[in-house]
Amino acid sequence: MTLPRGLGFGAAGIASLYTEVTDEQAHDAVSAAWRRGIRYYDTAPHYGLGLSERRLGAALREHPRGEYTVSTKVGRRLEPGADAGDDLANGFAVPATHRRVWDFTADGVRRTLDGSLERLGLDRVDIVYLHDPDDHAESAFRDGYPALEKLRSEGVVGAIGVGMNQAEMLTRFVRDTDVDVVLCAGRWTLLDQSARTALLPTAVERGVCVVVGGAFNSGLLADPRPGATYNYVEAPAVLLDKAVRMEEAARRHGITLRAAALAFCMAHPAVSSVLVGARSADEVDDCADQFATPVPAAFWLELRETGLLVTEEP
């Protein structure tokens, strides 16, 4: 499988993650990503109850289909008829027009993908991930994965994989199945290197691509301040202190902590792409600028000497 190497666009933000994003803002964000050379775009039905897929598909229709890679996810099937109100309980400032149903069955996988293709306006996608099967391991391995394998053999999808916020089950998928790619969110960052123990070396051994999400651990590494979030909840004091010390070191070396966080994610040979979530063209430009910023070797040396980083990478 060929996956565009470097920075990728995570499309949860354009689905009004936490606060409203307009159609125009979403379109401008995707357009900015294209302008900055980003050619990998990741979405899911979960993001804004399908809004992410609709907005991403509309924006990408302006570009040649053969020039970009798009991934979506299965495992949360959307069913109409939810209660009136909004979807903020699930993180999205959108009307609760649908409800999510966990479904890793073969039929559920196909129905979910069919819905995604319709919203995206595509006849096929490049990558399909099983989405967060943490509490559904048995069904994901027994039903969901074989269903994806069949879709790949039929040419409906180009590559298959799993996306999760943990490394352990992803390692099992890499070892025990024929996945092409895994999306590991938040477990290979400046603050959490748990993917390094088994997932990353196993992926190298098996020739499986790794996409890293959550490079900023949901906010703390982007802007370490009191009240910043880590893994979508308020950051513990010990991690806030660590991030602040990293930010101070970055300033001493003339860079931002954001630049260091993105560079770290790309430092392992298993990693093909780093996804960044952006809600606006300005955020896309900032991420692209930070990603392109060289990080001095002296910065990494200082982190190791002060005990803020214990890995050999970068």
C-alpha positions as a Markdown table, in Angstrom:
| # | Residue | x | y | z |
|---|---|---|---|---|
| 1 | Met | 0.0 | 0.0 | 0.0 |
| 2 | Thr | 1.2 | 3.5 | -0.9 |
| 3 | Leu | 0.3 | 6.1 | 1.7 |
| 4 | Pro | 1.3 | 9.7 | 1.3 |
| 5 | Arg | 4.2 | 10.3 | 3.7 |
| 6 | Gly | 4.2 | 13.3 | 6.0 |
| 7 | Leu | 1.3 | 15.4 | 7.2 |
| 8 | Gly | -2.3 | 14.2 | 6.9 |
| 9 | Phe | -5.6 | 16.0 | 7.5 |
| 10 | Gly | -7.9 | 14.7 | 10.3 |
| 11 | Ala | -11.4 | 15.7 | 9.4 |
| 12 | Ala | -13.1 | 15.5 | 12.9 |
| 13 | Gly | -12.6 | 19.2 | 13.5 |
| 14 | Ile | -14.5 | 20.3 | 10.4 |
| 15 | Ala | -17.6 | 18.4 | 11.7 |
| 16 | Ser | -18.1 | 21.1 | 14.4 |
| 17 | Leu | -16.0 | 19.3 | 17.1 |
| 18 | Tyr | -16.9 | 21.0 | 20.4 |
| 19 | Thr | -18.1 | 24.2 | 18.7 |
| 20 | Glu | -19.8 | 25.1 | 15.4 |
| 21 | Val | -17.8 | 25.2 | 12.2 |
| 22 | Thr | -19.5 | 26.6 | 9.1 |
| 23 | Asp | -19.6 | 24.9 | 5.7 |
| 24 | Glu | -17.4 | 27.7 | 4.4 |
| 25 | Gln | -14.8 | 27.4 | 7.2 |
| 26 | Ala | -14.7 | 23.6 | 6.6 |
| 27 | His | -14.2 | 24.0 | 2.9 |
| 28 | Asp | -11.5 | 26.6 | 3.4 |
| 29 | Ala | -9.7 | 24.2 | 5.8 |
| 30 | Val | -9.6 | 21.4 | 3.3 |
| 31 | Ser | -8.6 | 23.8 | 0.5 |
| 32 | Ala | -5.7 | 25.1 | 2.7 |
| 33 | Ala | -4.6 | 21.5 | 3.3 |
| 34 | Trp | -4.5 | 20.9 | -0.5 |
| 35 | Arg | -2.7 | 24.1 | -1.1 |
| 36 | Arg | 0.0 | 23.1 | 1.5 |
| 37 | Gly | 0.5 | 19.7 | -0.2 |
| 38 | Ile | -1.5 | 17.5 | 2.1 |
| 39 | Arg | -2.8 | 14.5 | 0.1 |
| 40 | Tyr | -4.1 | 12.2 | 2.9 |
| 41 | Tyr | -7.5 | 12.9 | 4.4 |
| 42 | Asp | -9.1 | 10.8 | 7.2 |
| 43 | Thr | -12.8 | 10.9 | 8.3 |
| 44 | Ala | -15.4 | 8.7 | 9.9 |
| 45 | Pro | -19.2 | 8.5 | 10.3 |
| 46 | His | -18.8 | 9.2 | 14.0 |
| 47 | Tyr | -17.5 | 12.7 | 13.3 |
| 48 | Gly | -20.5 | 15.0 | 13.4 |
| 49 | Leu | -22.9 | 12.1 | 12.6 |
| 50 | Gly | -21.7 | 12.1 | 9.0 |
| 51 | Leu | -21.1 | 15.8 | 8.6 |
| 52 | Ser | -17.3 | 15.3 | 8.3 |
| 53 | Glu | -17.8 | 12.9 | 5.4 |
| 54 | Arg | -20.2 | 15.2 | 3.6 |
| 55 | Arg | -18.0 | 18.3 | 4.0 |
| 56 | Leu | -14.8 | 16.5 | 3.1 |
| 57 | Gly | -16.3 | 14.8 | 0.1 |
| 58 | Ala | -17.7 | 18.1 | -1.2 |
| 59 | Ala | -14.3 | 19.8 | -0.9 |
| 60 | Leu | -12.3 | 17.0 | -2.4 |
| 61 | Arg | -14.6 | 16.9 | -5.5 |
| 62 | Glu | -12.7 | 19.9 | -6.7 |
| 63 | His | -9.5 | 17.8 | -7.1 |
| 64 | Pro | -8.5 | 14.8 | -9.2 |
| 65 | Arg | -9.5 | 11.6 | -7.5 |
| 66 | Gly | -6.3 | 9.9 | -8.4 |
| 67 | Glu | -4.2 | 12.6 | -6.5 |
| 68 | Tyr | -5.4 | 12.0 | -2.9 |
| 69 | Thr | -5.9 | 9.2 | -0.4 |
| 70 | Val | -9.0 | 9.1 | 1.7 |
| 71 | Ser | -9.8 | 6.9 | 4.7 |
| 72 | Thr | -13.0 | 6.4 | 6.6 |
| 73 | Lys | -14.1 | 4.0 | 9.4 |
| 74 | Val | -16.6 | 1.3 | 10.3 |
| 75 | Gly | -17.9 | 0.0 | 13.6 |
| 76 | Arg | -20.3 | 2.9 | 14.5 |
| 77 | Arg | -23.3 | 2.5 | 12.2 |
| 78 | Leu | -25.6 | 5.6 | 11.9 |
| 79 | Glu | -29.3 | 5.1 | 12.4 |
| 80 | Pro | -31.9 | 7.9 | 11.9 |
| 81 | Gly | -34.4 | 8.8 | 14.5 |
| 82 | Ala | -32.4 | 10.1 | 17.5 |
| 83 | Asp | -34.0 | 12.3 | 20.1 |
| 84 | Ala | -34.2 | 16.0 | 19.5 |
| 85 | Gly | -31.3 | 18.0 | 20.7 |
| 86 | Asp | -27.6 | 18.2 | 20.0 |
| 87 | Asp | -24.7 | 15.8 | 19.8 |
| 88 | Leu | -22.5 | 17.6 | 22.3 |
| 89 | Ala | -22.5 | 14.6 | 24.6 |
| 90 | Asn | -20.4 | 12.9 | 21.9 |
| 91 | Gly | -18.3 | 16.0 | 21.3 |
| 92 | Phe | -20.0 | 17.5 | 18.2 |
| 93 | Ala | -22.0 | 20.7 | 18.0 |
| 94 | Val | -24.5 | 19.3 | 15.5 |
| 95 | Pro | -28.2 | 18.3 | 15.7 |
| 96 | Ala | -28.7 | 14.8 | 17.0 |
| 97 | Thr | -30.4 | 13.6 | 13.8 |
| 98 | His | -29.0 | 10.1 | 14.1 |
| 99 | Arg | -27.8 | 7.7 | 16.8 |
| 100 | Arg | -24.6 | 5.6 | 16.7 |
| 101 | Val | -24.9 | 1.8 | 16.9 |
| 102 | Trp | -21.9 | -0.3 | 17.6 |
| 103 | Asp | -21.8 | -2.9 | 14.8 |
| 104 | Phe | -18.8 | -4.9 | 13.7 |
| 105 | Thr | -20.8 | -7.6 | 11.9 |
| 106 | Ala | -20.2 | -8.2 | 8.2 |
| 107 | Asp | -23.6 | -6.8 | 7.3 |
| 108 | Gly | -23.0 | -3.8 | 9.6 |
| 109 | Val | -19.6 | -3.1 | 8.0 |
| 110 | Arg | -21.0 | -3.1 | 4.5 |
| 111 | Arg | -24.0 | -1.0 | 5.4 |
| 112 | Thr | -21.8 | 1.5 | 7.2 |
| 113 | Leu | -19.3 | 1.7 | 4.3 |
| 114 | Asp | -22.2 | 2.2 | 1.8 |
| 115 | Gly | -23.4 | 5.2 | 3.9 |
| 116 | Ser | -19.9 | 6.6 | 3.9 |
| 117 | Leu | -19.5 | 6.3 | 0.2 |
| 118 | Glu | -22.8 | 8.0 | -0.4 |
| 119 | Arg | -21.9 | 10.9 | 1.9 |
| 120 | Leu | -18.4 | 11.2 | 0.4 |
| 121 | Gly | -19.7 | 11.0 | -3.1 |
| 122 | Leu | -17.2 | 8.3 | -4.0 |
| 123 | Asp | -17.5 | 4.8 | -5.4 |
| 124 | Arg | -14.5 | 3.5 | -3.4 |
| 125 | Val | -12.2 | 4.6 | -0.6 |
| 126 | Asp | -8.5 | 4.0 | -0.3 |
| 127 | Ile | -8.5 | 2.8 | 3.4 |
| 128 | Val | -11.2 | 1.6 | 5.8 |
| 129 | Tyr | -10.4 | 1.3 | 9.5 |
| 130 | Leu | -12.3 | -0.6 | 12.2 |
| 131 | His | -13.0 | 2.2 | 14.5 |
| 132 | Asp | -12.3 | 1.9 | 18.3 |
| 133 | Pro | -13.2 | -1.8 | 18.8 |
| 134 | Asp | -11.8 | -1.7 | 22.4 |
| 135 | Asp | -14.9 | -3.2 | 23.9 |
| 136 | His | -15.8 | -5.3 | 20.9 |
| 137 | Ala | -12.7 | -7.3 | 20.3 |
| 138 | Glu | -14.4 | -10.6 | 19.7 |
| 139 | Ser | -16.7 | -9.3 | 17.1 |
| 140 | Ala | -14.0 | -7.2 | 15.5 |
| 141 | Phe | -11.7 | -10.1 | 15.0 |
| 142 | Arg | -14.4 | -12.7 | 14.2 |
| 143 | Asp | -16.7 | -10.6 | 12.0 |
| 144 | Gly | -15.4 | -7.1 | 11.2 |
| 145 | Tyr | -11.9 | -7.9 | 10.1 |
| 146 | Pro | -12.9 | -10.7 | 7.7 |
| 147 | Ala | -15.6 | -8.4 | 6.3 |
| 148 | Leu | -12.9 | -5.8 | 5.5 |
| 149 | Glu | -10.7 | -8.5 | 4.0 |
| 150 | Lys | -13.5 | -9.5 | 1.6 |
| 151 | Leu | -14.1 | -5.8 | 0.6 |
| 152 | Arg | -10.4 | -5.5 | -0.1 |
| 153 | Ser | -10.4 | -8.6 | -2.3 |
| 154 | Glu | -13.4 | -7.3 | -4.2 |
| 155 | Gly | -11.6 | -4.0 | -4.8 |
| 156 | Val | -14.3 | -2.0 | -3.0 |
| 157 | Val | -11.5 | -0.6 | -0.7 |
| 158 | Gly | -7.8 | -0.3 | -1.4 |
| 159 | Ala | -6.4 | -1.1 | 2.1 |
| 160 | Ile | -7.8 | -2.1 | 5.5 |
| 161 | Gly | -6.8 | -1.4 | 9.0 |
| 162 | Val | -7.8 | -0.5 | 12.6 |
| 163 | Gly | -7.8 | 2.9 | 14.4 |
| 164 | Met | -7.7 | 3.1 | 18.1 |
| 165 | Asn | -6.5 | 5.1 | 21.1 |
| 166 | Gln | -4.4 | 2.2 | 22.4 |
| 167 | Ala | -1.4 | 0.2 | 21.3 |
| 168 | Glu | -2.0 | -3.2 | 22.7 |
| 169 | Met | -4.9 | -4.4 | 20.5 |
| 170 | Leu | -3.4 | -2.7 | 17.5 |
| 171 | Thr | -0.3 | -4.8 | 18.1 |
| 172 | Arg | -2.5 | -7.9 | 18.1 |
| 173 | Phe | -4.1 | -6.9 | 14.8 |
| 174 | Val | -0.6 | -6.3 | 13.3 |
| 175 | Arg | 0.6 | -9.7 | 14.5 |
| 176 | Asp | -2.5 | -11.9 | 13.9 |
| 177 | Thr | -4.1 | -10.4 | 10.7 |
| 178 | Asp | -3.2 | -9.1 | 7.3 |
| 179 | Val | -4.0 | -5.4 | 7.9 |
| 180 | Asp | -2.2 | -2.9 | 5.7 |
| 181 | Val | -2.2 | 0.0 | 8.1 |
| 182 | Val | -3.1 | 1.0 | 11.7 |
| 183 | Leu | -4.0 | 4.4 | 13.0 |
| 184 | Cys | -2.6 | 4.9 | 16.5 |
| 185 | Ala | -3.9 | 7.9 | 18.3 |
| 186 | Gly | -2.1 | 9.5 | 21.3 |
| 187 | Arg | 0.2 | 6.6 | 22.0 |
| 188 | Trp | 3.3 | 7.8 | 20.2 |
| 189 | Thr | 3.8 | 11.4 | 21.4 |
| 190 | Leu | 6.2 | 13.4 | 23.5 |
| 191 | Leu | 4.1 | 12.5 | 26.5 |
| 192 | Asp | 3.1 | 8.9 | 25.8 |
| 193 | Gln | 5.5 | 6.4 | 24.0 |
| 194 | Ser | 3.6 | 3.2 | 24.8 |
| 195 | Ala | 3.4 | 2.3 | 21.1 |
| 196 | Arg | 7.2 | 2.0 | 21.1 |
| 197 | Thr | 7.3 | -1.2 | 23.2 |
| 198 | Ala | 5.6 | -3.6 | 20.7 |
| 199 | Leu | 3.4 | -1.9 | 18.1 |
| 200 | Leu | 6.0 | 0.1 | 16.2 |
| 201 | Pro | 8.7 | -2.6 | 16.0 |
| 202 | Thr | 6.1 | -5.2 | 15.1 |
| 203 | Ala | 4.7 | -3.0 | 12.3 |
| 204 | Val | 8.3 | -2.6 | 10.9 |
| 205 | Glu | 8.7 | -6.4 | 11.1 |
| 206 | Arg | 5.4 | -7.1 | 9.3 |
| 207 | Gly | 5.6 | -4.2 | 6.8 |
| 208 | Val | 2.5 | -2.5 | 8.2 |
| 209 | Cys | 2.1 | 1.3 | 7.8 |
| 210 | Val | 1.5 | 3.3 | 11.0 |
| 211 | Val | -0.5 | 6.5 | 10.9 |
| 212 | Val | -0.2 | 8.6 | 14.1 |
| 213 | Gly | -3.1 | 10.7 | 15.4 |
| 214 | Gly | -3.4 | 12.8 | 18.5 |
| 215 | Ala | 0.1 | 14.3 | 18.2 |
| 216 | Phe | -0.8 | 17.0 | 20.7 |
| 217 | Asn | -2.6 | 14.5 | 23.1 |
| 218 | Ser | -5.9 | 16.4 | 22.5 |
| 219 | Gly | -4.4 | 19.8 | 23.3 |
| 220 | Leu | -1.8 | 19.8 | 26.0 |
| 221 | Leu | 1.2 | 19.7 | 23.7 |
| 222 | Ala | -0.3 | 22.4 | 21.5 |
| 223 | Asp | -0.8 | 24.9 | 24.3 |
| 224 | Pro | 0.4 | 23.7 | 27.8 |
| 225 | Arg | -1.5 | 25.9 | 30.3 |
| 226 | Pro | -3.8 | 25.3 | 33.3 |
| 227 | Gly | -7.1 | 23.8 | 32.0 |
| 228 | Ala | -5.5 | 22.3 | 28.9 |
| 229 | Thr | -6.7 | 18.8 | 28.0 |
| 230 | Tyr | -4.9 | 15.5 | 27.8 |
| 231 | Asn | -6.7 | 12.6 | 26.3 |
| 232 | Tyr | -9.9 | 14.8 | 26.2 |
| 233 | Val | -10.0 | 15.5 | 29.9 |
| 234 | Glu | -8.2 | 18.2 | 32.0 |
| 235 | Ala | -4.5 | 17.4 | 32.1 |
| 236 | Pro | -3.1 | 16.1 | 35.4 |
| 237 | Ala | -0.7 | 18.5 | 37.1 |
| 238 | Val | 2.3 | 16.3 | 36.6 |
| 239 | Leu | 1.8 | 16.1 | 32.9 |
| 240 | Leu | 1.0 | 19.8 | 32.7 |
| 241 | Asp | 4.3 | 20.5 | 34.4 |
| 242 | Lys | 6.2 | 18.2 | 32.0 |
| 243 | Ala | 4.7 | 19.9 | 29.0 |
| 244 | Val | 5.5 | 23.3 | 30.3 |
| 245 | Arg | 9.1 | 22.3 | 30.8 |
| 246 | Met | 9.2 | 20.9 | 27.3 |
| 247 | Glu | 7.8 | 24.2 | 25.9 |
| 248 | Glu | 10.4 | 26.2 | 27.8 |
| 249 | Ala | 13.1 | 24.0 | 26.3 |
| 250 | Ala | 11.6 | 24.5 | 22.8 |
| 251 | Arg | 11.7 | 28.3 | 23.2 |
| 252 | Arg | 15.3 | 28.1 | 24.2 |
| 253 | His | 16.1 | 26.4 | 21.0 |
| 254 | Gly | 14.0 | 28.8 | 18.8 |
| 255 | Ile | 11.1 | 26.5 | 18.0 |
| 256 | Thr | 7.6 | 25.8 | 19.2 |
| 257 | Leu | 6.5 | 22.8 | 21.2 |
| 258 | Arg | 4.0 | 22.1 | 18.4 |
| 259 | Ala | 6.9 | 21.7 | 15.9 |
| 260 | Ala | 8.7 | 19.3 | 18.3 |
| 261 | Ala | 5.6 | 17.3 | 18.9 |
| 262 | Leu | 5.0 | 16.7 | 15.2 |
| 263 | Ala | 8.6 | 16.0 | 14.5 |
| 264 | Phe | 8.7 | 13.4 | 17.2 |
| 265 | Cys | 5.7 | 11.5 | 15.8 |
| 266 | Met | 7.5 | 11.2 | 12.4 |
| 267 | Ala | 10.8 | 10.0 | 14.1 |
| 268 | His | 10.1 | 6.3 | 14.1 |
| 269 | Pro | 10.6 | 4.4 | 10.8 |
| 270 | Ala | 7.2 | 2.6 | 11.2 |
| 271 | Val | 5.4 | 5.9 | 10.9 |
| 272 | Ser | 4.2 | 6.9 | 7.4 |
| 273 | Ser | 1.9 | 9.8 | 8.3 |
| 274 | Val | 0.9 | 12.1 | 11.1 |
| 275 | Leu | -2.8 | 13.3 | 11.2 |
| 276 | Val | -3.6 | 16.8 | 12.5 |
| 277 | Gly | -7.1 | 17.9 | 13.1 |
| 278 | Ala | -7.8 | 21.5 | 11.9 |
| 279 | Arg | -11.0 | 23.5 | 12.0 |
| 280 | Ser | -9.8 | 26.4 | 9.8 |
| 281 | Ala | -7.4 | 27.4 | 7.1 |
| 282 | Asp | -5.3 | 29.3 | 9.6 |
| 283 | Glu | -4.9 | 26.1 | 11.8 |
| 284 | Val | -3.9 | 24.1 | 8.7 |
| 285 | Asp | -1.3 | 26.7 | 7.8 |
| 286 | Asp | 0.1 | 26.7 | 11.3 |
| 287 | Cys | 0.3 | 22.9 | 11.4 |
| 288 | Ala | 2.0 | 22.8 | 8.0 |
| 289 | Asp | 4.5 | 25.5 | 9.1 |
| 290 | Gln | 5.3 | 23.7 | 12.3 |
| 291 | Phe | 5.7 | 20.4 | 10.5 |
| 292 | Ala | 8.2 | 22.0 | 8.1 |
| 293 | Thr | 10.3 | 23.5 | 11.0 |
| 294 | Pro | 13.6 | 21.7 | 11.6 |
| 295 | Val | 14.0 | 20.7 | 15.2 |
| 296 | Pro | 17.6 | 21.1 | 16.4 |
| 297 | Ala | 19.4 | 18.0 | 17.7 |
| 298 | Ala | 20.4 | 20.0 | 20.8 |
| 299 | Phe | 16.7 | 20.2 | 21.7 |
| 300 | Trp | 16.3 | 16.4 | 21.8 |
| 301 | Leu | 19.6 | 16.2 | 23.7 |
| 302 | Glu | 18.3 | 18.6 | 26.4 |
| 303 | Leu | 15.1 | 16.7 | 26.8 |
| 304 | Arg | 17.1 | 13.4 | 27.4 |
| 305 | Glu | 19.5 | 15.0 | 29.7 |
| 306 | Thr | 16.7 | 16.5 | 31.9 |
| 307 | Gly | 14.7 | 13.2 | 31.9 |
| 308 | Leu | 11.8 | 14.7 | 29.9 |
| 309 | Leu | 12.3 | 12.1 | 27.1 |
| 310 | Val | 13.6 | 8.6 | 27.5 |
| 311 | Thr | 13.4 | 7.2 | 24.0 |
| 312 | Glu | 16.2 | 7.0 | 21.4 |
| 313 | Glu | 14.1 | 8.7 | 18.8 |
| 314 | Pro | 14.5 | 11.1 | 17.0 |
